[in-house]
Amino acid sequence: MLAAASSFLNRSAIGQSYTFVSQSGSQTPPAGSSKSVATVPTFHVGLWRVQHAVHKTTGRHVSVWSFDKRSQDVDKLRPATRERVMEVLKTEATALSRLRHPFILEAVEPLEESRSELTFATEHILSSLALSIPSGPRSSALVDLDEIEILKGVIQVGKGLEFLHQSAKKIHSNLNLQTVLINAAGDWKLGGLGLTIPLTQPDGSPTRWEFPTWDSRIPHYTQRSFDFMAPEYAIDEQLDPSSDMYSLGCIIYAVHVRGNPPFKNHGSLQSLRDNAGKPLVGMEKLDPDLQALLKSLITRHPTPRPSPATLSSASVFSSLAISTLNFLERSTFASKPREEKIAFMKGLKGVLDRFSDGLKTRKILPSLLEEMKDTQLLPSILPNIFVISSSLSAQQFASLVLPGLKPLFAIKEPPQNMLTLLDNLKLLQDKTDKNVFKEQVLPLVYNALESEQPLIQEKALGCVPDLCDTIDYAEVQSVLFPRVALVFTKTNILSVKIATLKCFLSMVKTLDQTSLTQKLVPLLSKIRTREPGVMLATLDVQEAMGLKVDREAVASLVLPQLWIMSIGPLLNLSQFNRFMEVIRKLGARVEREHAQHLRDSQRIEDRSTSNVNSTPLPFSANNRALDFESLVGTKGGIATPPTAPDAVPSNSSWEDDVWGSMLGESVVTAPVQETKAVSVIRPPSSQSLPASPHNFSAPPVRASTPRLAAKSPIPPQSSLRTTTTLDSRPSFTIPPPPMAGPRPLSPRNLSPPSQPSKPNYNVLMQPMSPQSGSTVMSPPLGSMLSPSLSASSSGQSFNNILLPTPAQSNWGTQKTNGDWARDFDPLA
C-alpha cells in the first residue's frame, strides 16, 4: 500500500515538484533550500497522512497531506458512507485553499485527486495539538508546550475564529484537538474545515440546523465530536458562533489535563444532555485566572461566553510574557515605527528568561531574524539573538542563525554592530565547527582590526588571546600575527598599543623561535614611547620570549633592549626593580646554559685527547714525541735500541721528535764510523701528513749545549741528522751528498742502485756555514710536501721551495757552504 502511494506521489505534480524528507530520512535540504530545517517525522491527522517535503526549486518546506482511498478503513464502508467521507475530506482541502488568514492553515498546493489518492500541500507544520499533549508518563509529544505558548496559541485560535465568524460567516462546529495544528513557527492554526456550517445560505436565508449524529463505524475525524460540542447546538438546536467558543474552552481544559475533555460523552447525545451545566472538576491545580476563563467559556448557554474579539482581554492573558508575544506578532510588528521597535528590543532581553527554549526558538527568533534587514535595529536585535542562540544546538545555530549573521561580519557602521558581534565571539566559536569558524567567522576579527575606530580595534585585540589557544598554528603565523603587527606599527593610541602587546604575549607560545627572533624582536625594538604601561607590557613579552628562544638570542637581542628600556625616565622604583628582576632572570639563564655548554665542550675535547693519547696516531699537534736521547738511540754514550711509537713517554714534547712522530715508523740506524750513532728515520709509505703548526722556515739555531754537539764528521751513509734548537723550534739543513761511495739508505726503502732514481727537488735555503760540533734538524716531510700549510703557520710563502731537478748519481762525503743548496732527494 505504501509502495503504491509512493508510486502515485512520484507521478503527481506534487511528487514531481517536492522531495519527501520524511521518506528519505535525510535532514539536508535539496539544492535551492534557503536554510536547513529539522526533519519532522510522518504523522497522521485523522485520515490524512502528513509528510515533510521540500520544494526542489525554491527550497520551501511544506507538509504534504495524502489520503489513500483504498485503505482498510474506507473499504469496509458502505458506498454512501464512503462518499460522505470523501466529501468531508475534499471540502476541508478546498476550504483551506479559499480561506486566507494568518491563523488558518495555509494551503500551498491545491487538491489533486486520482483513482487511489487525495493529495494537497500546506505550510510546514510540526504536529497537531492532540499529538503535542502527552497522555501519560511514557508518552512523548511531538512539540513541547509551556503555559505561555498555550495561552498565546489560544489567542491565535480566537483570532482565527473571529475571521471565520466575521469574514467567512461560518461556524467551525468541529473544533477539537486534531483540528488545531502547530506550524514550524509555533503558531496555532485552524484546520479541519470539512464540517463547517455557513451562517446563511447563498440566497441569504439562515442555514438549517442539522441533527448531530455519531456512528462508531465511520471514521471519527469526519464526524462532529460530542466531547467538544456545545450544549445549545445538540440540545437547543441553535446555530450560534459562540458554540465554537465552548469548544475552545474544552480544548484549553484538555491541554492542561493531559488531553482529557471536561466531559466524556462517548458519542452519546444523552450523556451530552446530562453533562450540560455541570461544574468543572480537576481544576484545583490551575491558575485562578485560568479557572475563571474556563468557567466563562464552558457554560450551558452561549450568552455569558466571551467572543473571539474580547477573548484576549481576559486577565489570564494580561501577563508581560503574553503581551510581549502579542507585540512581536509578525502581522503587526513590521508596521510599527522604528522607535517603538528599538524600545521593544531593548526591553526584550530582560523578559526572555520567562519563555521556554522551544518558544524562543520557534516563535521569537524567526521574528528577530526578519528584522535584521534594518541595520539601524541591529544593535538592539543582536543581543537578543545571542541570548536565544545560547540554548541552541550547534546544528540549529548553523542552520537558523549563522546565515543571517554572515552578512553583518563586514558591516562596520554603526560600530555597535561589530562590538556586539565581538562580545559574542566565544559563542560563535562554540556553536560552529573549526572549519566554519575559520572560513566564516574569523573574517569578523580581521575586519575589526582594520577598522578606524580605536574602540573596535581594542575589542578585537582583546579576542586574540583566546583565539591563539584554539585556532591552528598556520593561521596565527601567516594571518593573525601580521594583522596585529600592522595595527601595532600604525596606531598611536596608548590603549591599542598595549592591547597589541598583550596579543604578542599570547602569541609567544604559538610562534616558533625563528618568527620570534626575526619578526617580533625587531618589531619591539622600534618602540619609541617611554610610557610605563607600554614598557611594562613590552617587558612581559620580552620575558616570555626570553624563556623560549635560545641563549644566543637572549644575550644578543633581548637583554640589550631590556637594559635600554630599564633606564626610561618615566619608570618608578618598583617598575625599575621589575626590569632588573627580568634582566637577572634571563641573565642567569644565559650564564647557566652557556657555562653548561662550555663544560660539555671541554668534556668532549678531553675525551678526544684521551683517546688520541691511548692510540698511536700520525703526527699531529696532539701527539707527544720521544725525547732526543730516545730518538737517537743512545743514553750515556751507549747505543740503545730504537723505541717504538707505542713506547713514547707521556711527558715528552712533540718538538723532540719531528720525523718520528710525523712519519710514525721505526728508526733505521745506519752504519756509523764514530762512537756516536746517528738514526735515520723512514717516512711512512702511505699516510696523509698533517700540516705542522710550527714555522720551519726560520733559520736554524745552533745548539750551545755540549750534550747536543756532534763529535764526528757526518758519516757518508747517513742521509739525515736531527737536533733540538734552543728556541724549541725545529730547524733543518740538507746534508751534503757524498762524492763517492755507495748510495745512502733511502728513508722509504733500501732499493739497490740499479733501480731508477726518483726526481729530486731543489730546496733553496739560505746558505749557512757548518760549524764543528753542531747539528741541524731536517725539516718534516709534511712541510716539504705541503708548502701552503707551512706557510700558513710561518707567514711566509713556500711556493718555490720544491723544484724538481735531475737526480744525482753519487753523494760526496763533504760539501762546502755553497754546496748546501745543491740537489737533495729526501724521497729517493
LOMAR-571650 format. One record per residue (C-alpha): residue in one letter; x negated, y, z negated. Coordinates in steps of 0.02 Angstrom, whole numbers, plus 50000, padded with zeros to 5 digits. Example, Ala and Ser with C-alpha at 12.3 -4.5 7.8 and 13.67 -1.06 7.14 Angstrom:
2
A|49385|49775|49610
S|49316|49947|49643
END
This chain:
828
M|50000|50000|50000
L|49859|50120|49954
A|49770|50072|50113
A|49924|50114|50214
A|49941|50281|50126
S|49761|50324|50161
S|49783|50275|50342
F|49930|50391|50360
L|49844|50536|50275
N|49698|50519|50391
R|49817|50531|50540
S|49919|50679|50472
A|49871|50861|50491
I|49833|50873|50305
G|49725|50718|50312
Q|49626|50787|50458
S|49601|50959|50377
Y|49557|50907|50199
T|49433|50795|50111
F|49510|50698|49967
V|49389|50719|49823
S|49487|50605|49709
Q|49475|50462|49832
S|49289|50479|49866
G|49246|50517|49686
S|49124|50649|49744
Q|49103|50806|49640
T|49012|50900|49776
P|49124|51004|49889
P|49103|50989|50076
A|49019|51117|50186
G|49103|51285|50178
S|49159|51269|49997
S|49133|51431|49905
K|49097|51351|49739
S|49094|51184|49653
V|49247|51132|49551
A|49251|50983|49437
T|49340|50833|49510
V|49517|50807|49447
P|49574|50626|49440
T|49727|50572|49533
F|49885|50583|49428
H|50074|50570|49453
V|50210|50699|49431
G|50370|50598|49436
L|50371|50507|49603
W|50234|50616|49676
R|50054|50560|49685
V|49940|50712|49665
Q|49763|50708|49735
H|49623|50836|49728
A|49567|50889|49903
V|49455|51021|49982
H|49482|51105|50149
K|49347|51054|50271
T|49326|51229|50344
T|49369|51356|50210
G|49319|51251|50060
R|49479|51292|49967
H|49527|51170|49831
V|49706|51108|49839
S|49817|50971|49772
V|49897|50856|49900
W|50066|50785|49848
S|50121|50623|49932
F|50268|50506|49911
D|50272|50329|49979
K|50444|50288|50049
R|50406|50102|50042
S|50364|50095|49858
Q|50448|49965|49749
D|50543|50098|49651
V|50629|50153|49810
D|50650|49986|49900
K|50765|49918|49765
L|50881|50068|49777
R|51043|50066|49875
P|51040|50165|50037
A|51146|50306|49970
T|51042|50321|49813
R|50883|50314|49917
E|50945|50456|50023
R|50986|50556|49868
V|50810|50531|49801
M|50733|50582|49967
E|50843|50737|49972
V|50785|50794|49799
L|50602|50772|49844
K|50620|50864|50010
T|50714|51006|49927
E|50575|51026|49798
A|50440|51039|49932
T|50535|51160|50042
A|50587|51269|49894
L|50405|51292|49845
S|50366|51348|50021
R|50507|51478|50018
L|50483|51549|49843
R|50327|51653|49811
H|50287|51713|49636
P|50129|51711|49527
F|50210|51589|49407
I|50296|51474|49531
L|50187|51337|49603
E|50112|51399|49766
A|50133|51290|49921
V|49982|51290|50036
E|50035|51165|50170
P|50218|51134|50217
L|50302|50967|50202
E|50252|50832|50327
E|50362|50680|50346
S|50327|50514|50431
R|50408|50343|50425
S|50316|50298|50269
E|50262|50461|50184
L|50312|50632|50125
T|50163|50748|50107
F|50131|50931|50064
A|49992|51031|49981
T|49995|51159|49841
E|49869|51262|49746
H|49744|51163|49645
I|49823|51100|49484
L|49743|51009|49339
S|49890|50923|49257
S|50072|50929|49213
L|50123|50984|49040
A|50178|50806|49000
L|50001|50741|49034
S|49922|50880|48929
I|50007|50830|48767
P|49928|50683|48677
S|50065|50567|48624
G|49957|50476|48496
P|49785|50471|48416
R|49718|50355|48551
S|49789|50450|48699
S|49692|50587|48786
A|49757|50741|48875
L|49702|50798|49045
V|49698|50978|48980
D|49664|51026|48800
L|49786|51160|48744
D|49767|51277|48598
E|49900|51385|48519
I|49855|51544|48611
E|49858|51455|48778
I|50027|51378|48737
L|50104|51545|48691
K|50028|51625|48845
G|50099|51485|48953
V|50271|51509|48877
I|50267|51692|48928
Q|50215|51643|49104
V|50357|51517|49120
G|50476|51651|49057
K|50417|51768|49194
G|50441|51631|49322
L|50618|51603|49260
E|50651|51789|49266
F|50605|51790|49450
L|50708|51634|49482
H|50861|51708|49397
Q|50850|51887|49454
S|50774|51874|49627
A|50810|51697|49687
K|50980|51690|49599
K|50953|51511|49547
I|50959|51407|49389
H|50820|51281|49370
S|50931|51159|49273
N|50791|51029|49259
L|50657|51117|49158
N|50555|50987|49062
L|50376|50935|49026
Q|50349|50861|49200
T|50410|51013|49296
V|50288|51134|49211
L|50117|51124|49292
I|49945|51193|49242
N|49834|51259|49380
A|49644|51273|49383
A|49650|51446|49303
G|49752|51382|49155
D|49912|51466|49211
W|50077|51379|49185
K|50180|51365|49344
L|50360|51315|49378
G|50387|51160|49483
G|50522|51028|49504
L|50638|51141|49603
G|50731|50997|49684
L|50881|51011|49568
T|50903|51199|49561
I|51079|51267|49563
P|51117|51429|49654
L|51221|51552|49557
T|51325|51593|49710
Q|51368|51508|49872
P|51318|51579|50041
D|51489|51656|50057
G|51469|51745|49889
S|51583|51633|49789
P|51525|51560|49624
T|51446|51391|49628
R|51550|51249|49562
W|51490|51155|49410
E|51428|50977|49436
F|51461|50844|49308
P|51297|50783|49237
T|51262|50601|49263
W|51125|50484|49211
D|51082|50319|49293
S|50939|50219|49221
R|50914|50131|49388
I|50874|50295|49476
P|50703|50375|49451
H|50712|50495|49305
Y|50621|50631|49399
T|50766|50653|49518
Q|50895|50669|49377
R|50925|50807|49250
S|50855|50758|49081
F|50984|50754|48943
D|50846|50783|48813
F|50816|50958|48882
M|50992|51000|48942
A|51085|51148|48866
P|51247|51104|48774
E|51351|51233|48868
Y|51311|51150|49034
A|51352|50974|48978
I|51495|51013|48859
D|51569|51179|48910
E|51544|51156|49098
Q|51462|51326|49114
L|51329|51384|49237
D|51227|51510|49141
P|51044|51561|49168
S|51024|51552|48979
S|51030|51363|48996
D|50850|51371|49060
M|50800|51466|48903
Y|50871|51324|48798
S|50764|51203|48900
L|50614|51317|48873
G|50643|51310|48685
C|50645|51120|48694
I|50478|51125|48789
I|50399|51237|48655
Y|50459|51118|48521
A|50393|50963|48613
V|50223|51040|48643
H|50200|51065|48456
V|50271|50895|48406
R|50172|50776|48517
G|50292|50783|48664
N|50450|50738|48570
P|50604|50843|48611
P|50709|50913|48469
F|50846|50785|48504
K|50831|50618|48592
N|50993|50587|48685
H|50933|50436|48787
G|51035|50489|48938
S|51198|50486|48840
L|51319|50630|48856
Q|51399|50583|48691
S|51232|50596|48600
L|51208|50766|48676
R|51377|50822|48607
D|51335|50752|48436
N|51166|50838|48425
A|51229|51006|48486
G|51219|51135|48348
K|51118|51027|48228
P|50975|51113|48136
L|50800|51079|48196
V|50688|50967|48092
G|50500|50938|48087
M|50452|51122|48098
E|50382|51140|47922
K|50201|51150|47982
L|50236|51276|48118
D|50205|51464|48106
P|50355|51559|48036
D|50363|51671|48188
L|50363|51518|48300
Q|50502|51439|48196
A|50605|51596|48217
L|50580|51590|48405
L|50633|51408|48416
K|50789|51439|48314
S|50838|51582|48429
L|50815|51476|48586
I|50886|51305|48535
T|51064|51356|48496
R|51236|51286|48529
H|51292|51438|48627
P|51192|51543|48751
T|51236|51713|48681
P|51101|51734|48545
R|50963|51670|48656
P|50833|51794|48717
S|50825|51823|48903
P|50666|51793|49003
A|50637|51981|49010
T|50646|52001|48821
L|50555|51842|48776
S|50383|51922|48766
S|50444|52046|48635
A|50460|51911|48503
S|50347|51933|48353
V|50255|51772|48389
F|50186|51849|48549
S|50126|52009|48466
S|49955|51945|48413
L|49797|52029|48477
A|49743|51875|48573
I|49908|51864|48668
S|49904|52049|48704
T|49727|52030|48770
L|49779|51893|48890
N|49930|51993|48947
F|49820|52144|48984
L|49698|52034|49081
E|49834|51962|49191
R|49770|51960|49369
S|49930|52029|49442
T|49916|52190|49341
F|49734|52209|49289
A|49670|52252|49463
S|49785|52403|49474
K|49732|52480|49308
P|49617|52633|49309
R|49430|52610|49286
E|49427|52700|49119
E|49553|52577|49045
K|49456|52430|49114
I|49293|52492|49036
A|49376|52518|48867
F|49456|52346|48877
M|49292|52259|48924
K|49200|52340|48779
G|49330|52278|48655
L|49349|52106|48733
K|49183|52044|48664
G|49249|52063|48487
V|49400|51950|48513
L|49326|51813|48623
D|49294|51703|48473
R|49482|51688|48449
F|49503|51591|48610
S|49459|51411|48643
D|49318|51366|48760
G|49440|51295|48885
L|49546|51451|48887
K|49395|51564|48907
T|49331|51457|49050
R|49495|51435|49142
K|49581|51600|49107
I|49463|51740|49055
L|49305|51701|49151
P|49384|51698|49326
S|49463|51868|49294
L|49296|51942|49240
L|49204|51870|49390
E|49330|51950|49507
E|49297|52121|49432
M|49109|52109|49458
K|49130|52185|49631
D|49137|52355|49545
T|48957|52392|49494
Q|49012|52530|49376
L|49103|52399|49271
L|48955|52280|49263
P|48877|52350|49102
S|49042|52313|49015
I|49082|52149|49102
L|48914|52060|49092
P|48906|52045|48901
N|49074|51957|48901
I|49021|51841|49042
F|48865|51788|48948
V|48964|51757|48788
I|49079|51639|48882
S|48932|51560|48976
S|48850|51508|48814
S|48984|51373|48793
L|48974|51311|48973
S|48877|51161|49030
A|48732|51184|49149
Q|48836|51116|49292
Q|48982|51233|49255
F|48866|51382|49241
A|48779|51342|49405
S|48944|51323|49497
L|49051|51459|49416
V|48938|51598|49353
L|48770|51594|49441
P|48836|51626|49618
G|48915|51787|49556
L|48758|51843|49462
K|48631|51815|49601
P|48675|51974|49699
L|48650|52075|49539
F|48468|52025|49516
A|48413|52151|49648
I|48527|52295|49592
K|48428|52424|49494
E|48566|52550|49468
P|48640|52576|49346
P|48493|52522|49235
Q|48610|52446|49106
N|48647|52301|49225
M|48466|52246|49232
L|48443|52273|49046
T|48591|52160|49009
L|48527|52027|49127
L|48354|52033|49048
D|48429|52021|48875
N|48509|51857|48927
L|48362|51787|49023
K|48340|51647|48896
L|48520|51592|48926
L|48491|51596|49114
Q|48339|51486|49092
D|48430|51363|48979
K|48578|51345|49097
T|48479|51317|49257
D|48353|51186|49306
K|48171|51227|49335
N|48177|51248|49524
V|48336|51351|49524
F|48267|51465|49389
K|48105|51490|49486
E|48189|51525|49652
Q|48345|51621|49600
V|48319|51695|49426
L|48134|51742|49418
P|48156|51874|49554
L|48256|51969|49424
V|48098|51988|49317
Y|47991|52035|49467
N|48116|52168|49522
A|48122|52236|49345
L|47932|52251|49340
E|47940|52356|49498
S|48071|52472|49426
E|48030|52653|49396
Q|48121|52652|49230
P|47998|52625|49086
L|48136|52551|48979
I|48170|52416|49109
Q|47983|52382|49131
E|47960|52364|48945
K|48110|52248|48933
A|48043|52140|49075
L|47870|52134|48997
G|47948|52077|48835
C|48017|51924|48926
V|47847|51873|48998
P|47775|51786|48842
D|47920|51664|48837
L|47906|51635|49024
C|47722|51589|49009
D|47770|51444|48896
T|47898|51373|49016
I|47851|51408|49197
D|47707|51317|49281
Y|47527|51374|49291
A|47531|51414|49477
E|47674|51536|49455
V|47586|51625|49313
Q|47419|51629|49403
S|47474|51684|49576
V|47634|51785|49548
L|47666|51839|49369
F|47489|51892|49319
P|47459|52004|49474
R|47626|52093|49447
V|47591|52125|49263
A|47415|52184|49308
L|47489|52305|49434
V|47602|52380|49301
F|47452|52391|49184
T|47349|52491|49308
K|47487|52610|49362
T|47580|52651|49202
N|47536|52797|49092
I|47670|52759|48963
L|47592|52704|48800
S|47729|52580|48754
V|47723|52499|48927
K|47533|52487|48918
I|47543|52398|48750
A|47678|52283|48817
T|47567|52232|48963
L|47425|52192|48842
K|47543|52081|48744
C|47583|51993|48908
F|47398|51968|48940
L|47381|51895|48766
S|47516|51766|48804
M|47433|51726|48971
V|47261|51689|48897
K|47312|51512|48850
T|47379|51482|49026
L|47246|51561|49137
D|47083|51471|49171
Q|46911|51536|49125
T|46874|51599|49300
S|47028|51709|49303
L|46989|51774|49129
T|46809|51821|49166
Q|46831|51881|49345
K|47001|51966|49334
L|47057|52002|49157
V|46890|52061|49084
P|46859|52189|49223
L|47039|52247|49205
L|47019|52279|49019
S|46854|52369|49046
K|46947|52505|49144
I|47045|52562|48992
R|47007|52745|48962
T|47129|52786|48825
R|47068|52778|48646
E|47239|52766|48565
P|47229|52646|48417
G|47383|52550|48474
V|47308|52513|48644
M|47137|52473|48571
L|47205|52353|48442
A|47312|52266|48573
T|47157|52252|48682
L|47062|52183|48533
D|47190|52044|48513
V|47170|51998|48697
Q|46980|52001|48686
E|46983|51894|48529
A|47093|51762|48608
M|46991|51767|48767
G|46827|51758|48669
L|46882|51594|48592
K|46918|51516|48763
V|46781|51572|48882
D|46602|51508|48867
R|46471|51588|48757
E|46380|51673|48901
A|46539|51768|48948
V|46569|51814|48767
A|46392|51880|48744
S|46381|51973|48909
L|46561|52030|48941
V|46671|52027|48787
L|46558|52084|48646
P|46488|52236|48739
Q|46665|52301|48767
L|46711|52272|48586
W|46560|52368|48524
I|46605|52515|48635
M|46786|52516|48578
S|46741|52493|48395
I|46669|52668|48383
G|46825|52751|48451
P|46854|52919|48368
L|47037|52884|48327
L|47012|52722|48231
N|47030|52724|48043
L|46930|52618|47923
S|47046|52468|47921
Q|47053|52466|48111
F|46865|52479|48123
N|46848|52335|48000
R|46964|52235|48110
F|46847|52263|48257
M|46697|52213|48152
E|46786|52055|48096
V|46816|52002|48275
I|46640|52050|48329
R|46564|51948|48188
K|46679|51804|48228
L|46633|51800|48411
G|46450|51835|48375
A|46445|51689|48254
R|46518|51580|48387
V|46385|51633|48513
E|46247|51608|48383
R|46311|51438|48332
E|46338|51370|48506
H|46179|51440|48580
A|46074|51376|48435
Q|46150|51205|48460
H|46113|51218|48645
L|45929|51258|48608
R|45916|51114|48486
D|45989|50996|48613
S|45869|51058|48746
Q|45719|51038|48630
R|45776|50864|48584
I|45787|50815|48766
E|45615|50889|48801
D|45536|50800|48653
R|45615|50637|48706
S|45545|50658|48881
T|45371|50696|48814
S|45376|50544|48702
N|45424|50433|48848
V|45282|50504|48953
N|45150|50476|48816
S|45202|50296|48794
T|45191|50252|48980
P|45040|50282|49098
L|45090|50413|49224
P|44997|50502|49363
F|44905|50660|49322
S|45018|50799|49260
A|45018|50936|49134
N|45097|50820|49005
N|44960|50687|49019
R|44819|50686|48896
A|44646|50634|48966
L|44499|50545|48890
D|44357|50640|48808
F|44197|50670|48903
E|44094|50532|48822
S|44227|50401|48858
L|44239|50467|49035
V|44053|50450|49074
G|44046|50284|48982
T|43904|50322|48858
K|43903|50358|48674
G|43738|50399|48590
G|43637|50351|48743
I|43711|50176|48751
A|43815|50128|48901
T|43995|50084|48861
P|44121|50003|48974
P|44243|50120|49057
T|44404|50149|48962
A|44568|50100|49043
P|44701|50231|49060
D|44806|50141|48930
A|44671|50173|48802
V|44674|50361|48822
P|44666|50436|48648
S|44815|50540|48599
N|44710|50684|48535
S|44607|50708|48694
S|44639|50854|48811
W|44681|50834|48994
E|44540|50953|49033
D|44414|50823|48975
D|44454|50713|49123
V|44506|50789|49287
W|44486|50648|49409
G|44527|50504|49294
S|44693|50572|49234
M|44745|50631|49404
L|44695|50479|49503
G|44748|50354|49371
E|44622|50217|49417
S|44472|50139|49335
V|44297|50214|49341
V|44167|50141|49456
T|43990|50155|49392
A|43857|50174|49524
P|43679|50109|49504
V|43575|50230|49404
Q|43391|50274|49415
E|43379|50352|49245
T|43440|50301|49073
K|43592|50413|49093
A|43728|50334|49199
V|43850|50435|49300
S|44027|50369|49327
V|44108|50383|49495
I|44299|50387|49493
R|44403|50316|49633
P|44555|50415|49678
P|44720|50320|49689
S|44759|50234|49852
S|44942|50285|49864
Q|45007|50411|49739
S|45078|50583|49757
L|44963|50704|49668
P|45049|50844|49575
A|44981|51017|49581
S|44860|51060|49443
P|44909|51207|49336
H|44727|51263|49320
N|44626|51378|49427
F|44497|51278|49521
S|44435|51424|49624
A|44344|51507|49482
P|44155|51491|49490
P|44086|51355|49379
V|44014|51399|49211
R|43859|51303|49164
A|43857|51211|49002
S|43742|51280|48872
T|43757|51134|48755
P|43608|51013|48768
R|43728|50868|48746
L|43808|50906|48912
A|43645|50937|49010
A|43590|50814|49143
K|43416|50743|49111
S|43379|50660|49276
P|43394|50704|49458
I|43554|50660|49549
P|43546|50479|49600
P|43563|50454|49786
Q|43703|50328|49761
S|43817|50442|49661
S|43940|50549|49752
L|44020|50647|49610
R|43965|50723|49447
T|44079|50799|49316
T|44062|50908|49164
T|44164|51019|49049
T|44134|51205|49059
L|44128|51319|48910
D|44288|51409|48950
S|44381|51243|48963
R|44420|51273|49146
P|44373|51136|49268
S|44243|51183|49400
F|44161|51087|49536
T|44020|51085|49661
I|43981|50972|49805
P|43830|50858|49781
P|43705|50861|49925
P|43714|50715|50043
P|43561|50600|50039
M|43440|50619|50182
A|43402|50435|50191
G|43455|50276|50110
P|43614|50179|50101
R|43785|50260|50110
P|43852|50305|49939
L|44003|50220|49864
S|44169|50284|49930
P|44295|50338|49799
R|44432|50241|49890
N|44339|50084|49944
L|44164|50013|49966
S|44176|49988|50153
P|44016|49941|50248
P|43926|50075|50350
S|43984|49992|50511
Q|44165|50049|50484
P|44210|50209|50574
S|44193|50358|50461
K|44343|50468|50417
P|44346|50653|50458
N|44253|50767|50341
Y|44310|50935|50276
N|44200|51086|50268
V|44233|51155|50095
L|44173|51334|50090
M|44120|51387|49918
Q|44008|51523|49852
P|43826|51467|49853
M|43765|51426|49681
S|43586|51393|49629
P|43561|51225|49550
Q|43481|51230|49379
S|43394|51095|49290
G|43495|51004|49163
S|43662|51074|49221
T|43803|50981|49293
V|43954|51037|49385
M|44128|50965|49398
S|44203|50911|49562
P|44374|50983|49600
P|44525|50873|49575
L|44581|50790|49732
G|44755|50864|49715
S|44687|51041|49730
M|44596|50998|49890
L|44745|50912|49969
S|44871|51046|49917
P|44786|51216|49925
S|44952|51307|49910
L|44987|51230|49741
S|44814|51277|49677
A|44833|51449|49748
S|44996|51471|49658
S|44906|51439|49495
S|44748|51537|49527
G|44821|51679|49626
Q|44702|51652|49771
S|44734|51579|49941
F|44655|51416|49992
N|44721|51411|50166
N|44545|51400|50239
I|44466|51278|50117
L|44493|51118|50212
L|44421|51123|50387
P|44385|50957|50472
T|44205|50937|50540
P|44113|50792|50620
A|44068|50654|50500
Q|43889|50641|50433
S|43799|50478|50452
N|43673|50495|50311
W|43655|50586|50147
G|43494|50666|50086
T|43431|50646|49912
Q|43419|50833|49878
K|43481|50993|49953
T|43439|51172|49931
N|43563|51306|49885
G|43600|51339|50065
D|43642|51158|50096
W|43786|51152|49968
A|43907|51219|50094
R|43873|51077|50214
D|43991|50937|50255
F|44060|50829|50116
D|44194|50698|50135
P|44271|50654|49966
L|44391|50534|50052
A|44254|50439|50151
END
